[in-house]
């Protein structure tokens, strides 16, 4: 989950960095009644947005970086949105190279009221670790067992807590995910969420060969968690069944068990998803949402995912003259939405690494967020990777690679240092997402190299 290009025309020493508070004014949308539709842009046009290599920007003496994003140039659509005069469409010659055929997604655009997400004055509560639990940039590597077994792992792997305060838990494999299916690469998962009844697990994937920005293509895969557990996919000795079925499918030599396993998996169509590292279910509305474009990307957008078709049901644009959307998302039991950011450079308003937390509401009618008046003086790590909420213990989890910070939701805004937990790990794994079952204390980590779902276990 790495940004793969520099922002055009911006120098590191004085430019805008991802996660900053620079205002982005999104283009005005036409009224929903106008029947505007959004279609998937051709892949060739989108790939011009940036380079494919990941770049880490280091700031000051402390090793801290950012995912750089490509600054989009003004498009014809944005230019015409500010005038009421009609513009006649121009004829454009067909391109000589046609992109691969893919599903066309029709999405009704909703007019969203402009919302002021004022920066305000934030007080930052110090943490017990005072920065020593903040993880630097992690160099990821495959596990020894993954390499030894060539991916067909039948025994669970573990990630143990290395250090921290208040929180002492680790992770143990519940489900090894396939690396490919139906010719589709499934090696780059970004986020995951359970259905309201905990039967289905939805995982968002992206095309890892494309630049990491809002032009990136992705897709959702639905796993029938209940049936896979009944088949023994979480039992030692049988845990390789999904990857075995995938390999047998590629060789066209399916067994009876392979067919049962594959019947539990639905791979959705490809669509323009952005980096999609924020899939979350609103338990109040039973809607799946993820952030398509955020921070300096124009416009900021969120997408509702249809759980049956695995295609966008609606796309909502966020307008603000204050803070932009963040990359992550979670919901509490009442349907309130949350995201967090961290300061990439020190300023008069916030020290380097200071965490800001936002709370709001998300629906097809609009998006509203407000900044919590209290933040954290120290972030968990180098990248903002995920955010989770445990409805059983009432705690929010802020996730970076190999470092997780937790805090009680009920005390948000008047936290005490002793209430904030910090937990570090040393497995050299990328922490893609932390999510929880509904009406349950079962928490899970989505991680990579190879991709798997690991259950949270108390140490």
N, C-alpha and C positions, 0 to 999 in steps of 0.2 A: 504494500500500500504506500507507494512512494510517488511523490510528484516527480515528473520526468522531464521538466524543462524550466529554463529561467524565464522570468517575466520580461517580456520584450521592452526595451527602452528604459529599464529600471536598474540602477546601480545598487549593489548591496549596501554601500556606505550611506546612501541617502534615499534609497527607494522604499517602496511599500512592500512589506513582507507578509506572507500568508499568516493569518491569525491576527493581523493588526486591526485597528479600529477605524481605518479610513472609510469614509462614506462612499457607497455606490448607489447611484440613482438608477433604478431599473426603468426600462422603457415602458411607457403607459400601454396597457392592453386595451383592446376594444371591448365593448360590452359583451357579456356572455350571450346575449340574445342574438348577436351578429352571426353566431355559428362558426366562428373561426376554428380551424383544425390545425393540429401540429402533426407533421409527418416526419418520419425518420430521415435525417439528412444523409446524402450519399457518403459512404465511408471515405472516398478519396478527398472530398471537400473538407471533411473534419480532420483528417490527418495532417493538414497544413497548420493546425493550431500550435504545434510545438514539437520539440525533439522527443525521441523515445527514451533517452537516457535519464536516469534518476540523478538529481543533483541535491546535495545537502548543503545548506548555507550555515556556516558556523558564525556565531555572534559572540563577541568579547572573549574573555579568557576562559569562561566556562563553556564546555562543549555543548552547545545548544543550537539546533538548526530548525529548518522549516521545509515544508514541501512547497517548492516553487510552483507557481501556476502561470500559464500563458495569458498575457493581457490581450483581450480580444479587441479587435479594431471595430470601429463603428460600422454597423451593417446597414444595408439599405432599409431594412424593416425598422430599425431603431431611428434612422434619420427621418422617416416619413411619419413616425408616430407622434411627433410634436406639432404637426400641422393638420388642419381640417380639410385642406384641399385634396381632392382625389388625385391619385397618381396612376397613370396608365401603365399597365404592365409592359415590360420590354421583352421582345423576343430574344431568347438566348439560344445560340447554336448548341446542338447536342454534343456532348463530350465523346471523344473517340473511344475512351476506355470506360466501360460500364462497370459499376460496382456489383458485387455479388448480390443476387436477389435475396431479399429478406422481408420479414413481415412489416407491413405498413401499419402504424399505430395511429388511430384517430383519437385525439384527446380534446375535450371541451375546455377552453381556456376560461377561467373564472376571473372576473374583475375583483381585485383585492384592495380594500381601503388602505390608504397610506397610514402607516403606524409609526409613531415616534418611539424608537428604542433608545432613549436617552442614556448617555454614558453615565452621568451622575457621579456622585462621590461614593467610592467603594472603600470599605475598611477591610484590611487583609489580616486574617487571624494566623498567627505563626503556628507551625506544626512542630511536634515533638522532635522529628528528625532534623528540622531546620536545614533541609537540603541534602543531607547525606543519603536519603532514600530516593533521591531523584536520579533516574537512570539516564546515562548518556546514550548516544546513538548505538544501537545494537547491530552487530554483524550476524545475520541469521545464517543458520546452517541446518541441513537435514539431520535427523536423529541417526544414531549409530544403527539402530534396529531397522530403520527404514532403508538404509543403504544395504545392510546385510541381507535382508529378505527381499530386496528389489521391490519393496512396496507392499508385499503381501504379508502384513503383520497379523499374527493371530493371538498375540498376547498384549495386554494393555501397557501403555507407557505412562510415565508419571512426571509431573513437574512439582518439585518441593519448594516450600518457602525457604528463602535463604536468610532473610533478616526483615525487621520491621517493627512496628509498634501497634499494639491492640489487635490487629488482624493477623491470624496465623492459620492459613489454610493453603492447600495445594490443589492439584488437579490430577485426575486419572481418566484414561480413555474410556469413553462410552461408545463411540462409533467412529470407525475409520471410514472416511468418505472416499468415493471413487475419484481417480485422477482424470478420468475421461469417460464419456458415454455418448453413443450415437455420433462419434466423430467430433464431439464438442469438448474442448479443453476445460477441465474442472479443477485445475491446479491453482487457481487464483481466487479463492473465496474471500468475500469482504465483510459480510455481516450475516446475522441469522436471527430468527425469531420463531417462537412457537405460536400455533393457532390458539384460540381462546380455550379450547377443550384439551389442549396439549397433545392432540393426536398427530398433527402435522408439524414438521420442521421445515421452514422456508429458509433457503440460503441464497444470497445474492452473489453472483460471480461477475467478473469483468474480463474483457479481452486484454490480457497482459502485454500484448504487443503494441497496443495503442498508447498515446500519451495520456498521462493521468490528469484528466480535466473533464469539463462537463460535456465534451463531445465524445467521450469514451462509450463504447458499446458494452452492454451487459445482458444478463438474463437471470431468471430465478429458477431454482430447482426445488421441487416439493418432495420431501421424504415422508413416507408414512411411518412415523416413529413407532407407533403402537405395534404395527405388524412386523417391523424389522426387529423390535425387541422380542416379539413372540418367536421369531425365527432363530433367535439366539445371537444376534449381531453384536451384542454387548458381553457375550460370554467368552472367557478365555478358551482358545482352541478353535473358535468359530468366527473370530472377529475379522478375518480377512475376506468374508463372503462377498462384500460389495465390490472390492477390488478384483476378486477372482471372477465375479460375474462380468465385470467390465472387460477384463482380459479375454474371457471366453467369447464375449460378444464380438470383440474385434477379430477373433480367429474364426468366427461363425461356427463355434462348437459349444453351444449352450447345453447345460445339464438341466435336470428338473429343478434343482435348487436355484440355479441361475435364473430361471424364468420366474420363480416365486420372488426372488430378490428384486429383479428388474421391474416386476409389476408394482413394486412399492415406490418406484421413483418416476417422477414426471419432470422432464426437462422442458422449460418454457422457451418461447421464441426469442430471438435476438432483438433488442431495441436500444435506443439511445438512453442510457441510464445514468451517465456520469460515473463517478467512482463508486457510488452506492455503498458506502461503508457505514450505513446508519439504519438498516432495516429494523423496524420496531412495530409492535402491535399496540394500538390504543385499546385497552380492555373495556373502556366505556362504550365505544362505538364499534368495536370489533373490526377496525380498519387497519390495514398494513400501510405504513408510510416510510419513505426514505428521502434523504436530501439529495437532489440531483446536482445542484450548483450552489455554491456558497462563497463566503468571504468576498474576494475581489471579482469573482466571476459574475458576468452580467447577462441576464438578470438572475437573482437568487430564486431558486425554484425548489419546490417539494412535490413528490409524486406519490399518489395513492396507488398501491398495487392490487390488482384483482386477484384474489386467492385461487380462483378457478381457472381463468385463462392465463394467469401469470404474465399479464400485460398491464400497462398503466390504465387505471380507471379514470384518473383526473390528474392534471398538473396545475399547481397553484403558484403564482408568482408573489414574492414577498417584496414590498416596497417599504423602505425606511430611510430616514435622513439621519439615522444613528448607527447602531451596530448592525452588521450584516449577519446572515445565518452562519452557524457553525457547521462543522463536518459531521457531527454525531447527533444521536437522538435517542431518547427514551421517554416512557410515559409512566406516571404513577397510577394507582388504582382508581383515582378520580378522573383520569383522562388528561391531566396536565402534562404538557410536553416540556422537556428540559434539554439543554445542551451546554457544553462548557468550552472555553477557549483559554489559551495561556499567552502571556506577553512574550513576544519574540525579541523585543528590545526594551531596555529600561527607559522609563520616562518619568515625568513629574507625577503622573497619575498612577503609575504602577511599576513596581520593580521587575526586573527580568525574571520570567517564570511565574509571575503572579497569575492565579486562576480566577476567572470570572465565570459565574454561573447564571444562566438565563432560564426563566420559566414563562410558559405561555400556553396558548391553545392553537391547535391545528385542525382545520376542517376544509371542506371544499368551498366554504364561504369566505375563507380568508385565514391569514396567519398573524397572530399577535404574540409578541414576546416583550418581557420587561427584565431589566437587569436586577439581580438580587443585590442588595446594598452591602453584603458582606461576601468576600471571596477568601481564597487561600493564598498565603504568602509564598507557597512553594508548590510547584507542579510535580506530578509523578514521573514524568519522563520527557524524552525528546520529541515524540509525536503525540498528537491527540488521536487516539485510535478508536475509542469506543466509550459508551456510557451505558450503564445498566441500572435497573432498580429491582430490588428484592422486596416484593410485597409482603413477605412473611416477617422480615425483621425491620422493614421500613428504612433501609439504607440505600443511598445512591452510591454508585461505583464509577470512578473516573479512571479510565484505562489508558495506559501507555504500554509500550513494549516492555514486558518483564517487570512492570511496576504498576500497582493499583492502589488508589487512595479511596477510602470510603468515609461517608459521613451520614449522620441521621437526618432524614428529610424533615422531620418535625421541628428540628432546631435550625433549619436553614434560615440564615439572616441574623442569628444570635448564637452562633456556634462557640464552643469552648475548645481550646487546644486539646484537651484530654479526650474529646469525643471523636476526633478525626483519626482514622486508622490508616496505616501505611504498610504495604507488603511488597517485598522484592523477591525476584526469582533469578536463577542463573542457568537457564536451559538453552539460551540463544535461539529462542523461538519468537516468531512474530505473533503478537496477540491481536487477532483481527476483531474479536468481539466478545463481550461478556453479556449473557442474557439469562433470563430465569423463566421457569415454568410458572404458569398462572395458578394462584391459590396454592402455592407450594414453595418450599424453601430450596428446591433443587435448582442450583445454578450451574451454568455451562460456559466453557471457554471455547471459542472457535480459533484454531491456530493452524499454522501452515508448515510445509516442508517435513513430511507430507501432511496434507490437510486432514484434520480430525476434529471431533467434538469431544471435549474432556469435561467430566463432571467435577464440580467444586467439592472438595472433601476437607473437613476440619483436621488440622494437624494435632 
